[in-house]
Amino acid sequence: MTTTTEPITTSPLSRRPDDAVVGESLHHEAAALHVTGQALYTDDLVGRTGDVLHAHPVQVRAAHALVTRLDVSPAYDVPGVVRVLTAADVPGVNDAGVKHDEPLFPTEVMYHGHAVCWVLGETLEAARRGAAAVVVEHSELPSLVTVEEAIEAGSFQGAQPTLARGDSAAGLARATHVFEGVTTCAGQEHFYLETHSSLAYVDENGQIFVQSSTQHPTETQEIVAHVLGLSSHHVTVQCLRMGGGFGGKEMQPHGLAAVAALGATLTGRPVRLRLSRAQDMTMTGKRHGFHATWRVGFDDDGLLTGLEATLTSDGGWSLDLSEPVLSRALCHVENAYWIPDITVHGRIAKTNKTSQTAFRGFGGPQGMLVIEDIIGRCAPVLGIAPAELRRRNFYVEGQATPYGQVVRHPHRLADAWDQVTETASLDARRAQVDEWNAAHPHRKRGLAITPVKFGISFNFTAFNQAGALVHVYKDGSVLINHGGTEMGQGLHTKMLQVAATALGVPMSKVRLAPTRTDKVPNTSATAASSASDLNGGAVKNACDQIIERLAPVRAALLADGKPDASWEEVVSAAYFARVQLWAAGYFATPGLSWDPAAVRGTPFKYFAYGVAAAEVEVDGFTGAYATRRVDIVHDVGDSLSPLIDIGQIEGGFVQGVGWLTLEDLRWDESDGPGRGRLTTDSASTYKLPSFSEMPTELNVALLERAHEDGVVYGSKAVGEPPLMLAFSVREALRDACGAFGPRGRPVELAAPATPEAVYWALSAARDALRAAPRDGAGATP
C-alpha cells in the first residue's frame, strides 16, 4: 500500500488533548434503553398524557382532482368524534411549506392519498370511523405520474440551474471516443422504524408545546407558529429522539405538527397524530428519482475529456427541498473524477406524487450514479478494466471541481483505494473470479471497486451554524443542550464525548438534555452530515468559555497550596467566587460561499472520501444474487467515536445497497381508477435489506492519518458518505452480468438492480454471445 504522508496541522478547535474522551470506542449513549424497550419516543409520551385526542386524515383517492364538496357533518354523528379540522379553522396561514406551496388543508388534490381535512376523536378508531364518514366529492383532473410524462408535458417547478466549466462541446470534439445514453434511478422510501408522530398541547399561559419526531425543531416551530398566526416565542418544539430519520423528518413533520397544534388550540386538549405505516408511505415524501441524459468523451488513454448532461429530478407535487437536492446532485455529478470540460443542466419535474424530500445523501447519490453508470457502461467498449478507468481519472492535487472548489487531500482517496486493493487482494481475486466464471456457465461472479468523494456542509450557507448551552452545577455535574437531534446515529454520544474532553471530566459527569427550541434557538436541521461538526463546535465553544473562567480560580487554589484540587473543588470555589458556571456556545463554519444561481463557490468545508470493493455471485436462471464479500476503507478524519462511526459506515452502506439493488417503489401508471396510487405501501410489497442481503464477509476500516484541521477534534462527517459505497455492489452485479456475454460489450443495468433487472441484463448479454461469431476460443453456453 502506498501511503502519502503530510504534515498534520492543528487549530485550537481540532487539537486533541492526550487524555481525550473523544476517540474512545464507546457504545451508543442510549443503547441499553433501546434494546430493553425503555427508550421513549414521541408517541410513547401519549400514555403519560391525560385526555388525549387522536387525529386521523381524510384522504382523497385520486392523483389529481378538484374538491367540489366537503361535508364534515356526518363525522359528528360518529360516537367519539370531537372535532373535524378544515381550512376554515386555520387562524394563521393555511400552508405548511417553507416555499408556501403546500396548503395544509387543500382544495386541489395533488397526489393519490392527499389529506384534505383531519378528524379528532376520543380514540383512534373513533377518528378513523369519523374520517370515513366525511363526504368528499371531487372532479378528476389530468395527472402526471412519471418523470418521463412530466418531461414530455414540460411540467417543471423551481430553479433550473446549470453547472458549467470550460467548453463541453470542445471537450467532446477532441475526444476519440464519444458515448451517449440515458441513466435513471428510482426513489427510496425512508422506512424509519418510527413513523411520523406529534403530540401537542397548550399550557395555562397559552404556550403551544409540541413533541415532534423532527430533524428540524426550529423549522417545525416556525411552521406551527405560521399556521396558528403566532410568533415563534409562543411555540416550543421538543424532539426527545427519533426512531430513524434519514432526511425524511427534515421537512415533512412540520405540517403534521401544525395539525396537532391546531387541534390542541381549538379543543384545549392534547392532540396526538401518528401515521400508520401505510399512511406514512402514501402521504410523505421519498428520495427523488432521477432521469439523466448524457454525452461523454474519452481520449485514447481513457481520460475523460468532456461531459454534457441533463438531470431531471422527480420533485412530486411541491418543491419541499427539491432545489437544494438538485443543487447537490449537480455538485456531485463528477464524483471523484476530473472532467476538464463539462455542462450539466438541472431541472425539477412536477408530478402528481408525494412531495419528494431529503434522503441520506441529499441528491449526491443520484448525481454520482450518472458518472459511475457512464464509466461502468463505457469501460468494456474502451477495452479498459473499470477499476483502471476509474483510477486513471481521479482528481490530483491542485485540481478543482466544476463549481470552482479546490479538491483538498485528493491523495487520501488514492490511499484508500490502494489500501482496499491490497487488503482485499483484488488482483488475485480478479484472476480467481475469471477462472471461476470460465468453469460455471450458469452462475457468474462479479468484482468491482468504486470511490466516493462527498462534500460536507449545507449547500445553503446560512444553515452552517449551531448553538449549545452547557450548565455546570455546583456539585460539578454537567448538563448539555445542543441544537442537534438524535435519530439513532450517535450524535448525542459524540457530544457527550466532546464535552467531557473539553472540560477534562469523565463521561459519568456529563448528561445530555432533549433537544428543544426554548433552550437553543434558531437551530439548523440535523442533516447534511454536519451535525457533529456544527454542534460539536458549539459545545466545545461553550466548554472553552467555562474553562477560561475557571482558570483564575484554579490558579488561586494553586496559590493557596492546593495544586491537586479536584474538578468538584474548583467548581465549588468558582461558585463562591461568583464565577459564571454556564455558557452559551456558538459555531459557524468559516470559509464557505455559494451562489446557487451560478452554481459556483466553495460550499463545502471539506470532502469525505471512501472506497469499497464488492464481490457478488449471480444465478443465470433467475437473476438472484448474493454478495459474497465487501471491503471498505472510509475517511472519518480523527474519529470522535470509532464504534459509532463504524456502525454508521455499515448502516449507510447497507441502506445504499437497498436503494441500488432492492427497494423498488411502484406507482400505478395506468389510466384506471387507481392511477397514481403507491402500490408498494407496506413491508410486504416493498423489499428492504435484511440479514439475507448482508455480505457474507464485511470488512470495514477507518482511513489512518486523516486528521481534518478546522473541525472539532480533527474529525470528519460520517452520516451520508458511506451510502454511496454501495455503488461497488451495483458495479459488481454489472460485471457478473457481463460475464454471461462477449467481451467488449456494454451492460445496461437498471437502478435498482433487482433480481428481475439483473436477469434482463444477463439475458441480453447471453443473447449477444449467441449472436456473436464464434472464434473457436469457446462454445456458446
MIDREN-674812 format. One record per residue: x, y, z of N, C-alpha, C in turn. Coordinates in pm, whole numbers, plus 50000, padded with zeros to 5 digits. Example, Ala and Ser with C-alpha at 12.3 -4.5 7.8 and 13.67 -1.06 7.14 Angstrom:
// residues 2
513194943150780512304955050780513204967050780512854977550708513674989450714512905000350787
// end
This chain:
// residues 781
500844988150000500005000050000500885012450000500545021849911501265034449906500565044549996501275049750090500695059550182501405072750167500645083050142501195096450130501165103050267502305107750310502355114450440502245129450419501725136350517501585150750510501735156350650502205168550662502265174650795500865176750849500655173050973499345174751035499335187751112498485196951071498345209551143497105208751231497165215651342496025215251435495685229251481494455233051462493935245551516493445242751657493145253151735492585250751869491305242351865490515243851761489285236051750489585221351727490595218251648490855204351612491895197551701492595205551784493645199551868493035190651974493565178851987493015168752078493985166352193493535167652319494435165252433494795150452446495845147952518496315134152533495315125252606494585130952700493645122952779492215124352729492075126052599490755128752540489795117052556488545120352583487495110252581487055107752437487125118152352486855115752210487915106252158487525097852065488435087752011488275074352077487595073852193487345061052258486155054152191486225040952181485135033152122484095030252230483105038952236482055037652337480745033452270479915026452345478615022752291477705034952287476665034152210475665044952198475135048252337474975061252364474605065352500473255059852544472375056552448471065051252484470905036752441472015029752416471935016152364471145006952457471405007952586470704999252681469205002052681468845014752669467425018252664466775013052537467515013552427466965008752301466664993752307467634986152351467484971652344466564966152452466304973852556465394969252662463994974952645463804983552543462494989352520462155000852613463115005652688462845016552781462995030452719463605030952601463785043952535462425049252493462155061752525460875067952492460975075552360459935073852278459805081452155458545089952166458335098552068457245108352078455905101752112455555091152043454245085152066454155077852199455295074352258455285068052390454815077752498454895090652470454505100752568452995102152579452265096652483450805097452487450255090752612450835079152646450385071952764450665079152894451535089052890451875096953008451145110353009450235112052911449495124552897447995121552906447275129152984445855126653003444985133852902443785128152877442745134752799443155137252654443905127852596444455129752462443415126652355443385135152251442595132452131443515126852023442915119051934443675112351829443245117651693444215119851605443935125751474444015115151364443115116151267443105107151151442815115251026443525112750916443325120650795442125116150713441555125450640440565122350536441305123550404441575112150341442385111750220441505110050097441925116449989441215115249862441995105949772441315096149718441985085949637441955089949490442685100249456442815104749318444175111149303444775109549184446105115049162446065130249149444975135349092444855149849073443375152849059442855161249145441425163949143441115177049214439955182449183439465194549249438325190549342438455194349469437395191249565436215200349537435075194349506433875202149474432905202849592433035193449687432165193749805432865186849920432845193350034433405187550156432375189350267431775178250309430735178550413431245170450532431565177450641432125170750758431045167350860429825171850840428785169850941428525155150974428575145850876428325131850912429335126451013430535132151018431545127251111431095129351255430355140151278429935143151415428855133451464428285125751374427325115551415428015102751464429325102051444430085090251488430455092051635430075082451720430425083551863431925085351882432305094751965433715096951997434385107551914433745112151806434335122951726434135136151799435215143851814435175156451888435245168551796436075167751693436265179551607436795174951471436375181851367436945179951235437655192851198438935191651164439755203351131439725205650980439395217850939439385221650799440105234950782440195239350658440875251950629440225263650701438925262850725438225273750791438665275650935439325265650992439755266351132441135272751150441825275251040443225279951049443235294851082443775298851197443825313151232444955320651163445955313451118447085319851051447035317450903448075311050849448185308550706448005293650680447145290350589446855276450556447935270850463449145269750515450255264550435451325259050528451875247450492452865240850577454215239450508454425246450398455695245450326456515258050339457825256550343458695268350352458675276150222458235270050112458095276949985456675282149964455825280150065454435284750059453685278749940453965266049913453275259149804452665245849851452415244849983451865232550038450665235650128449475237950072448305240350156448125229050258447925233050383447745222950488446415215750471445385223450432444065217750402443745221850258444095213550162443995217550021442585216049965442305223849862441085222049783441405215149651442685215049615443125207749496443975195849541443485184049512444205171849547445345170049449446565168549501447745168249415448405154549404447995145149486448525131449475447535121849539447625109349502446715099049549446935097049700445895100249778446005099149923446215112349993446135123449921446305136749978445215139050083445605143650202444645146150309444055160150292442715161050295442045173950279441515179450411441355170850511440985175250645441345164250743441215167250872441595157650976440475156851081440265144651129439235142251231439905139251364439415145451471439915142951606438875134751682439345123951746438435115351820438985111651955438075106752040438475102052173439415090152163439235082352056440115071152028440525071851881441575064851848442005064651708440935058151620440265047951673439215041351597438045050751572437675058751671436605068451651436995078651545438225083051549438695092651450438715086351311439105073751303439125066851173437725065551117436795061551199435415059951153434815073551117435175083751193434715097151159435255101751025436545098850998437145102550870436445095450755436065082850777435365075350673433985081250645433405087950744432055093650727432055107050656433185113850652433245126850585432975125050436432145133650382431785133050240432705142250161433435136650067434305144449980433925141249835433515151149762433255149449620434315157249542434735151549431435815157849355435645155149206436265163749129436305161748984437745159048943437905148548863439245144448822439875154748730441185156448746441985165048660443085156848596443645161248484444755153748422445915152448521446595141148515447685138648609448935133948537450065136748601451385132348553451985123648663452235111048634452695101848737454195099048725454715098548605456125095448586456905107848548458205107448573459055118748536459115120148384459025108848313459025109448166457785116748116456645114348180455425121548143455585136448167456205139848279456405154048312457335160648212458395153748171459325159348073458605161847941457805152247899457075153647773456085165247780455475167047896454485177747912455125191147946456425191347971457095203748011456675208448148456385199048237455925202348371457115202948467457565215248494458725217148581458395227648687459165227648794458965237248902460335241348958460385253149016461625257649079462685261848979463885263949032465005268548951465505257648858466145261848748466755252548652468215256548634469065252848733470465257148731471295249348629472415255348592473375248848502474755249448562475385237848572476775236648616477655236348491478645245148484479465245548364480895249448397481805243248324483225247148327483795244548188484585253848139485225251748011484225251447897484545243647795483735242447674483435227647652482245223447695481935209147686481875204447541481395212947450481355209147309482755206447256483705215047293485095213047251485665200547315485305198047442485775186047509485315173347440484075173447393483565161847320484195160947180484445172447119485005172646984486425166846982487195169147086488575164147086488665149847137487545144247183487535130447230487675120847113488345109847136488435099347034487335088947051486655089347165485525080247189484405088347253483265088647190482115096047242480945086247258480345086647375479215077847404478035086447451476845081247433475675088147485474695077847540473845082347632472905072947691471955079747787471155071647850470185076047950470405068048077470435074748189470565068148319469405072448406468725062948462467615066048552467815058648683467245064248788467245057448916465925060048987465505050649064464245051949135464445059649265463335063049329463405069149461463625058549567463395062149691463595052849802462735057149919462075047649980461265050150099462155050050223461975059850310462825060650429462615048650521461395044650539461035033150620461715033150757461725044950820462225045650957461315037051044461875031351150461085022651238459945030351303460195043051340459165051551398458565060151288457275058851265456635067351164456485081551219456015090551134455835104551175454875105351293455265113651390454485114251513454615127951577453495133151627453485145951701452495145051816452785152151922451885153452037451935167952081450775174752076450745188952105449755191952216450085201852300449125206652398449395221452426448445227752492448535241952526448575243152678449565250352730449665251652876448785263052927448855265553058447955275253119448205289553072449395292053015449725305452965449475306952815448875296552756448625297052613449835293352529450885288152593452075283852522451805270652452452165269852323451995257452247453255249052265453065236952316454205227852333453975215752244454935213252155454815202452058455975192652076455625180352106456605169452098456545164151956457685163951887457665160151747458865151651711458625141851628459725133951573460245141451451461125151051476461565160251371463065162051373463665162651257465085165751245465345180751248464295188751240464475203251233463475210151325463695209451457462735215251551462445230051528463445237751490463215252051468462265254451352462425247051245461525249051132460125243751164460035232951240458735228351287458075239251370458835245551459458345256651540457825267951451458575271451350458195282651262456925279651184456795267451135455595263951057454365263251147454515257551267453385257151361452935271351392453885280251423453545294151452452895300851332453405298051214452895303551089451425299651069451105287051092449745282151074448815287951181449305289151303448475294151413448405309351420449175316151338449185330651341449875336351463450895329451510451605333451631453065336751600453725343151693455165344851685455845332151735457095330351694457795317951730457935316051880458015326951958458235325252101456995319752173455885318752103454695312552161454705297352144455655292252067455685277952034457015271852077456945260852148458145253252183458035239352122459085235052055459125221651996460255213852061459945201752102460955192852160461025179952080462235175552058462455162351997463225153952097462545144352157463185135852255464225127052188463805119852087464675111952000463795107051885464415102451780463675096751668464075082251646463125074451604463415060751564463775060351418464795067751382465225068851243464665081351179465435086951088465015098951016465445098550871466755097450849467355096050715466995107550621466595118950675466195130350593464695131850579463955121050599462515121550583461815129750688462505132950796461915140950903462565154850912463135159150800463705172650796462645183050764461765180250669460715189550629459305184050651459155171250635457815165350633457065165750767457715166650882456935166951008456175179851033456535190650964456035203851002454515204850994453955200850881452505201750865451765192650960452325180950987451685171651080451685177451221452785183651260452845190151391451865201751397451705208851285450765220051282449325215351298449005203851240447655198351257447395195151404448355188651468448215185351611448095197951695448925207951666448895220451742447585227951720447095227951597445825234451569444695227551645444715214351645443685206851718443735209751867444935210451921445085213252065444605227352097444885236752008444465250552029442945251852029442295244751936440845246051921440065238252026440615227152073439865218752168440315220752312441495226352332442035227752466442535214652524442635204352440443095191252486444345187152408445205178852466446355173852390445885165952267446605167352158446275160252035447475152351989447205139851962448245130651914447995127451767449055128551688448975124851547450125115551516449775103151486450815093551445450335086251320451135086551217450765079951093450995064851103450075057351049450305043051034451375041050927451865028850915452905026350814452375029250674451165024750643450615027250510450405042050486449915049350588449755063750573451095070650554452075066550630453385072750620453955070850479453795058950425454355056250294453595063150183452285064850197451495070850090451385085950101451655091750218451455106150239452725114250247453865107850271455095115550291456095112750180457025122350163457955121950051459055111650065459745109549954460775099249945462035105049878463025096849860464195101149781463715104349639464295114749581463955118349445464465107949346463585102949261464065095749145464645105749045465595101248962466255110048865466225103748726466175112348628466305108448488467425116948429468425110548369469565117948316469865113548173470045123248085470565120647951471975126147944472865119347872474265123447874475015120047745476055127947720477075125147618478415127047685479315117747665480615118047734481725114747636482885120747659484025118147574485235113247651485965103847591487235098747645488295099747537489565101747578490655101247481491215087047473492285085347396492815071847375493395065847502493725074147601494255069147727493145066447830491915068247788490805065847880490525077447973491085089147943490845100848028489585108147980488785112348074487575119948042487955133347981487305136847871487575149647806486405159347819485195154147825484045162947834482775155547867481825162847926480535157047961479445167347942478385163347875477165171247866476025162747917475225168248008474155160248066472995169248108471835163248117470665169848174470085160848281470015166048403469485158548517468095163748549467115154848550465755158548586465335150448708465045157348816464605150348937463085150148941462545139949003461095138749022460745145349155460275157849148460035165349270458715162349337457785155749266456465154049322455645166749308454665168749397453665179349376454095193249424455095194149511455545207149560457065207049572457635218649600459095219749594459805213149712459275215149836459955209449952461435212949944462315203049944463765205249937464335201749799463485201349698463935196849566465035205449507464985218649530466025227249472467395224449531467565224249665468895220949716469325206549687468365197249678468715183549640469305183349499468675190549408469195191349271470565198149269470715208549349471995215649354473115206249398472845198149499473885188849546474145177949442473105173849370473325163949264474275169549158474085182249121474985188449024476405189249080476515191849210477845193149272478555179749288477855168749266478475155549282478405147149156478035153349045477855145548924479165139648874480295145848912481595140648866482235131348967481635129949085482165121649195483645124449217484495114849192485915116149226486785118949104486175122948992486885123148865487025137248808488195139748750488465152548685487865152448544486965161748518486375163348385486655177748343487575179948251488005193648222486915202548164486065196948078485015204948014483675198448040482765205948099481535199748146480385209948147479225205248105477985213048116476885203648160476265206848272475185198448323474005207448359472875204748296471645212148322470805204548425470155212048513469295205848613467895211448608466905202948636465525207548641464725197948729463595203048777462765195448871461395193048807461055180548787459755177148731458685178648838457525183848797456375184748886455415173548849455235164148939454395152548913453335151349023452335143148998451265141049095451595129249184452615131549265453075121849364453395129449492453665122149598454085128749722455245138149694455345148749773456415158349754457725152049801458585148749706459825141649742460735150849820461585144649904462255152550007463675147650030464255152050138465625148150171465705133250200466795127250160467115113450197468625112350196469145105750295470585103750315471385104750183472215114750174472975117450053472475129649980471145132349988470555145149950470885149149807470695140149712470985143149573472375138849531473305138049626474655133549593474675119749530473965109949587473965096549526473425096549384472355104349360471775104649226472745110849126473445121549169474425127649080475585118249052476115112049156477245102849139476875090849052475625086449063475215074848985475425077148836475255089548792475405092448650476805089148602477835094248670479195091848623479615077448648479155071348757479525057348781478865048248678477635051448638476975043748533477685045548400478115057848372478845060548248480125052248242480895052548349482165045148348481905030148338480915025148412480605010948407480175006348270479465014748197478985011048064480055012947956480905023047973481875026247869483165018147878483545013847998484825007048016484994994947924483994985947912484204974347823484444978447677483764988747631483934993147492485304999347471485805006247574487135012047566488235001547578487864989647625488864979147644489744981447765489214989047862489954991947985489154986548103489824979848194489134974748312488474986348386487234984548434486554995648503487355001448619488024992748697488824997648809489945006648760490585002648651491675010648597491155023848538490015023248472489435035448414489085045448524488545040448633488235049348745489505055448803490485047048828491725051748891492435062148806492425060548675493125069848586492545083948592491245084748623490565097648616490405104548750491035099348855490935105648987491455120048985490865128249070491415141549095492845140349147493665150149114495005151149171495145165049233496205166749310496435179149383496395191149288495685201649331495625213949254494415215149165493715204249142492525204949057491295209249138490325214949069489125219949134487895213449072486825213749147485555208449099484985217548989483995212748916483395221348813482775234148867482425234348998481845246449055482905255249121484175251349111485255260249148485935257749281485545247449355486185244749484487385235549465488525239649519489735231449511489525218549591489935207449532489795194449598491015192249686490835193749817491945191949911492135177249944493385173649963493775160050005493255149149910493345150949778492875140249689493675127349704494905128649756495725116649775495105107149877494245112549966493615103750065492685093849996492055098149889491225088849813492095078149748493215082349692494125072649632494675063149737494975068249856495465059649964494415049350003493165053750015492095044450050491925033949941492005038249816491885029149701492985018449706494225023149727495355013749733495225004349852494725009549965494565001150084493534990150060492404993749999491404983649969491954973549869492614978349766493174969449664494114959249726494944963749821495914954749883495274945549985494504951350080493964943050188492894933450140492214937050032491184928149977491744918849870493054919849842493714911149744492974911249610492654923249561491784924249444492414918349319493714920049300494344914849179494244899649174494544893249287494464878649291493024873949278492114880949341490704876949335490104879249197490604889449126490134891548990490444879148904491634873948920492014861948846491164849948888490874849149019490054838149069488624839049016488084851149011486734852948959486674849048812487654853348734487674849948592487774834748573488594828348653488744813848644487434806848682486784811648787485524805648833484454807248726484384819148666483374821748563483554812748442484804810148405485064801648289484574787348311484504783448438484114769848470482624768448503481894779348510480484778848551479644786548450479014779648356478244786548253476944792648302476394787748412475074792348455475114801048582476274802948639476444812048751477724820048727477664832648755478834841148734479084849748856480344852848877480734861948984481214875048925481044885649002481494898848960482284905449072483234913949034484094920749130484244935249084484074944649176484184958749140484674966849258485294978149227485754987549328485355001549283484795009349377484305022749343484705032749451484875045449413485265055849509484085064749548484275072449654483315082549697484075095249735483655106349682484115119649725482855127749754482625131049880481365137349918481625150049996481035161149953481245173950018480425175350145481055180750249480405182050379480165196650413478925199950428478335212650472477005213850402476155222550454474925225850385475255234250262474625231250148474785239950032474285254050062473245254950145472715267850186473595272850301474435282750273475505286650365474975290350503473815296950511473315301650641473035290350738472795278350688472505267050776473745261850849474915266150809476145261150868476495268550996475595267951092475795273851224475045265451326475495266251450474855258351556475095264951691474235261651785474355266851921474315255652023474745258852143474725249152254474645256652385474155249952486474045255652620474605245352717475655249052786476315239952880476205245453021475635237353110475485241153251476425232753335477195239253421477965232253522477325235553657476875225453728476215227453857477235227553969476785232154085477705234054198478405221254240477765209654215478405197054254479365191754148479555199354040480485195253935479845187353823478565184153834477895177153725477595186953612477425181353492477325189553370476095185353291475345195153242474195192653156474385200053024474165192852914474365198552781473025199552709472795210752647471755212152546472445216352416472065210352306472585214952176471465214152073471705219651957470645220951857470435208851770471265198651784471125186751700470125176951758469555168851671468585158651714469185144751698468715135851783469215122051784468215112951714468675106451608467815097051536468415083151532469285080351630469935067351636471355067651583471775078951526473085079851460474235081851557473945084451684475015085751782475505099951803474755109851757475175123751775475325127251923474345123452003474405126652146475625120252211475945108152170477135101452226478375109652198478505114252075479675122252037479715135552113478545141652132478525154352203478915152652350478515141552410478955138552546480475137052551481035130352451482485128552448483205141752425482645150252339483245163352315483255171752443482125171952514482035179852637482975174452744483015161352760483885155352861485355158452831485705158052702487075161152662487405175752686486505184652645486775199052657486855203552802486035197452889486035201253030487055193353112487555182453052488525174253125487895166153236486655161553216485955153853318485555140253260485275130453343484825117453292483415118353235483075108953147481745108753085480635107953190480915101653301479885099953404479415113253463480205123753443479855136853497478905144653404478715139553283478015147253181476705140553143475645148553137474355143653091473855152752981473005147152893472515154852781471005155852788470465167952768469025170452774468425169552635467125166652625466475165852493466575179152418466525178052287466625189852202465305197452203465365210452234464125218352235464425232852203463455239252141463695252452084463745263652186463285261352309463385271952410464695271352487465555262152453466885261452514467955266252415467925261052294468865265552189468015269852070467975282652038467085287651932467755287451795466915289151693467385291651556468355280951507468025268551537468935257651500468735253651355469765247651298469675241651165469215227251179468765221751068468335207751068469525198751101469235187551164470255177251179470285169751047471175174050961471205169250823472555172950763472725169350636473945172750561475205167050624475065156950708476195150550776476985160250862476395171950891477155182650957476875184051106476035175651162475595177751300476745177051399477645167551382478765166551475479725178251459479975182251334480855193551310480295206251373479025209051346478425221651390478145221751540477395211751586477045211551728478255208451817479175200251764480405197651838481225210251856481275218451749481975231251760481315240451862479975240351864479255248851959479435243952103479355230952123479545225352257480945228452308481935226452222483315229152263483495244052293482875252552214482975266952239482415270652376481265264952412480695267552544481605262452656482125250352636483015244552737484295252652752484825257352640486045265352644485825278352722484645284352707484335296452785484375293452935483785282052972483755278453115485165275653167485955268353089487325265353130488125278153146487915287653056488625300453064488245307953193486975307253230486555314053353487105306953477487285293753465487775286153581489285287453599489975291853496491445292453505491925301053622491395313153643491855320953759491505314353892490395307353896490005300454019491005289454050491365281853946492345271153968493685277054008494055288353949495315294953984495305299554129494145304554175494035308854314494155297054409493575285854375493685273754457495135268954461495815270254348497225266454344498035275354437497725288254435498445297554523498155294854669496985288954696496625285654834497155271954876498015266154793498615253354828497745241354794496865242754696496015231554654496255228554506497445223354474497765220754332496925209354272496415200554359495675188954310494175190354334493695202454333492255204654355491455197254250490445190354297489605182654206488695191854126488085186454023487125193853942486005199354030485515190854120484425195054208484855206554299486085206054349486575216754436486735229854358487195228954233487365240854151486005247154122485035238654087483695243654057483065250254180483205243654294482645249254418483285262654450484585263354436485275275954463484845286754364484605282954242484165292654141482795298254177481925289654226480585294254262480665304654374481435301554475481525310854588482295323554552483075322754444483755334754394482885342154292481645337654275480685343754183481185343654039481655332053998482085329953860480975322653785480605327353668479525321353591479895307153548479025297753576479315283653551478485277853437477905286053357477225281153238477595290253122477415284953001477795292852884476955288652764476655298352679476025295752550477115295252445477225284052378478255282452276477695284452137478585287652045478155290351908479275286351814478875281351696479875278051595479285280651457480055286851372479695288851232480875284451146480625275751051481695270550966482305281850884483605284050896484235295150822484545291350678484735301650596485285299650462484315294550357483005294950383482045289650288481435300950204481135297650080480415306949993479705298849885478525303449844477805295949743476805304849671476855304349539475905311349453475065300849383473855297949431473065287049373472635289649230472475302449193472055305549056473195302648958474405306548997475565304348910476175290548929475785283649033476365270549071477885272149081478305281749161479725284549180479995287649325481205284149370481605288149504482355277149577482435278849708483075269049797482025264949899481125255949861480025252649951480395243050063481545236350052481865225650145483115228650227483065225150355484235226850441485345217450398484975205250359485965195250318485235184250243485995174850191485425163150126485745150850209484755142250225484965129250288485175118950177486145110450197486495100650095486215086450143485975077650049485775063650082485935055049959486255042349982486415032649874485835019449921485125012749830484564999649862484794990149746485084977649779485194966949679484174956249715483464951349614482414941549638482544929849541482224918049590482164906149506480784899849520480174896849407478834891049407478824878149324477754870549342477534858549260476084858749212475894856649083474594857949018474154844648959472884841248977472274829348919471734832848781472214826148679471824829248542470414825148507469784816848586468424812648557467364822148615467694828748726466694836948795467104851548813468384854548801468864867948832469094870248980468794860149063469054861449206470554862449230470914869349335472334871349360472614871949508473874869949541474344870949678475624879249679475794887149783477024894949800477974886849886479054882749826479994873749894480924881149989481404892549946482384899650030482404914449995482574922750097482724937250077483864941950166484744949950109485844956050184485744971250170485794978250282485614992650284486744999350361487265010050306488125019250380487495033050368487195039050482486475051750479487185062250564487075074450519487755085850580486795093250673487035092150804486235099750902487125109450979488285112650922489225121250994489745113951116489965121451224490265115451354488925112851423488515100551425487165097151469486875102151611485705108151629485265111851764484855099651843484305089751775483785077951843483815066251745484915058751739485105048851633484005038251622483485033551735482455023351728481195028851662480835041151697479695047751635479935049451486481135053851449481425056451309481395043651225481955032951276481925020451201480485015851183479675017451285478255014051272477565022451166477905035251159477315043951057477775039950917479025035950904479535031550773478795018950729478665009550820477954997150786476494999850750475835007950833474425010750809474205018650681475025028850658474895036650536475125028250412476125019650418476415010950304475225001950273474664995550376473534986450355472324993950302472085006050353470965013950302471185017550156472415020350118472725022949978472515010849891472874999149943472624986749869471124984849848470334988349950468894987449935468394996249822468855008849819468425018049713468815013049575470025008049561470575004549430470184990649381469744981749470469544967949426468204961749467467514967349566466344960449620465064968749621465154980849668463964988649701463364994849574462194990049539461594993149410460214999449431460185012649438458915019749453458115018649323456835015349336455985014249217454695022049238454365030549141453075037349139452235031749025450945032049042450025027648937450065037948824450575033848710450705042948596449585041148495448615032848528447515030248436446575042248430445585041248342444565051648333443315047848410443415037748494442275033148571442045041448696441095037348779440755045048900441885045449003442835036348993443935036349089445145044149043445035051448932446185058748879446805067648985448125066848997448855074949093448995068649230448335057249252448405050749383449775044049401450365045949517451595038849551451235024349578451715015349497451355001149513452264993849610453424999649636454364993549730454275001349862453194999249934452895007650050452985000250183453744989450186453884981850311455154973350304455504967450416456694958850420456514946250337455274942650308455024930550229455214932950080455164945450036455304948449894456554956649862457234961749965458434969849945459604962750009460554958349929461644949849977462764958250039463004955850167464084962450239465264952950258466474958250273467614949450304467384942250436467744929650439467614921750562468914913950581468924904950679470144897350705470564889350582469604884750504469944876350389470664884250280470524897550281471224905850182472564911050231472894908350355474184912850407475314904950342476464911450320477604903950266478014892650362478394881550305478894870550388480104874950469480914883450407482084889050475482094904050453482124911650561482134926250554483284931450638484234938050573485414943450640485404958650628485424965350742485394980050743486614985150820487334994250758488495000550823488395015550807488875022950907488935037450901490285041750845490255051450754491495056350696492345062850803493615059250808494515064750908495155077650856495725085350948496365098050917495435106850832494225108750883493225116450808492725128350888493535133450980493155144951062492675156350975491555162351013491005173650939491085186151026491935195450987492085207651065490865216551050490545223951154489425233151149488085226851177488095214251221486865207151258487065201851399485985200551474486095197051615486915184251634488005185551705488925174751739489395166751616489445173351500490045167351381489215156651313487915156351345487055145651291486465149651156485775140251094485025142650972483645136250982482745141050899481365135950898481315121550850480265114550894480145100450857478715096450820477745105450835476355101550816476005097050675476305105550576475865102850440476895096150349478165099950353479115094650253479125079450238479015071650347479095057050327477995051250241476845057950229475765052350148476235049850005477085058749955477505057749816478585047449792479085041349901479985029949885479275018349819477925018549822477135007649765477225007049613477755017349548477955016449404478795004149368479655000149459480514988649432479694976049408478594974349481477764962449463477064962849328476514974449293475844975249162476834972849049478044978349061479034976248956479524961848952479564955249067479914940949068478834932649000477574936549020476484929848950476604931848799476974943848759477194946548616478304937648561479364936448640480504928148600480074913548584479264908648677478794894848670477874892748549476994902448524476114901348407476924901148278477954909548272478794909948154479514896948128479774889448235480484876648220479634866248147478324868548137477474859448060477554862147910478184873247870478204877147730479604878547676479714883847554481034885447492481784897447552483074897047542483884908247590483674920547503483874932147565483774944547489482364949547470481404943047535480004947147519479544954647644478954966547628478464973747746477254966747806477134967847938475994962048010475164973348069473914974048028473004983848085472224977048198472264983248314471674977348434470814987848502469574984248531468644993648592469054996648736468545007648787468705011048929467315013848985466805005249072467514994649142467734982149056468884975749078469224963449008468614951649083467284950749074466574939649138466914926649066466594915249125466854902749054466234902448914465044908548899464444909148766465314917248670465794928848717466624937348633467934930348599468514923448697469744915948671469494904948569468344898448579468024887648485467934893148343467264904548324467154910148189468514914548138469384919748225470714924048182471574912048141471554901448220472374889848185471784882548064470464882948049469834876647932470264883847804470324897247810470784904847694472234901347663473044899247766474444895547744474534881747680473714872347727473724858947667473264859247523472234867447495471754868547357472854874047267473604883647318474704889347239475784878947214476014870247310477014859847294476574849647189475284846547191474774836947092474864842746951474684855846942474714862346811476124865146763477084864746855478464868146820479094856946739479934860346640480654849946565481544841946657481554828746635482414820346717483824821046664484764822746757486164824046716486984811746747486294801146790486994788846822487554788446960487474799847030488034800247164487124793647265485854792247229484924786147324483574784747260482724776947320481394774647267480384783547337479324786647265478244794247325477534785547428477364790347551476724781947652475244779947621
// end
